[in-house]
């Protein structure tokens, strides 16, 4: 599965993207797996209310299923101008 990180999420993880193998069945489980890896992931995901997630380029929720998903993107809320 491809994981993409944008804006300050990328800064905290130190990665723009990575490919991982996961046993997670939901986005929340994926976040928990990532946080257990290293402190930098825990820092990036410390406040999920400040994050958005997209599954295969479609906005989604953190309790969404990862079945069949190829790409997960994490990013802060966007504002218009």
Residue pairs with C-beta under 8 A, 6 or more apart in sequence:
1 19
1 20
1 21
1 22
1 66
1 69
1 70
1 71
1 72
2 17
2 18
2 19
2 70
2 71
2 72
3 17
3 18
3 19
3 20
3 30
3 34
3 71
3 72
3 73
3 74
4 16
4 17
4 71
4 72
4 73
4 74
5 13
5 15
5 16
5 17
5 44
5 73
5 74
5 75
6 73
6 74
6 75
6 76
7 75
7 76
8 76
9 44
9 51
9 74
9 75
9 76
10 16
12 40
12 43
12 44
13 40
13 41
13 44
14 40
22 29
22 30
22 33
22 66
23 29
23 33
24 30
24 32
24 33
24 66
25 65
25 66
25 67
26 62
26 63
26 64
26 65
26 66
27 53
27 55
27 60
27 61
27 62
27 63
27 64
27 66
27 72
28 62
28 63
29 66
30 66
30 72
31 45
31 48
31 62
34 41
34 44
34 45
35 41
35 42
35 45
44 74
45 51
45 74
48 62
50 76
50 77
51 74
51 75
51 76
52 59
52 74
52 75
52 76
52 77
52 78
53 59
53 60
53 61
53 62
53 64
53 72
53 73
53 74
54 60
54 71
54 72
54 73
54 75
55 64
55 66
55 69
55 71
55 72
56 69
56 70
56 71
57 71
57 73
66 72
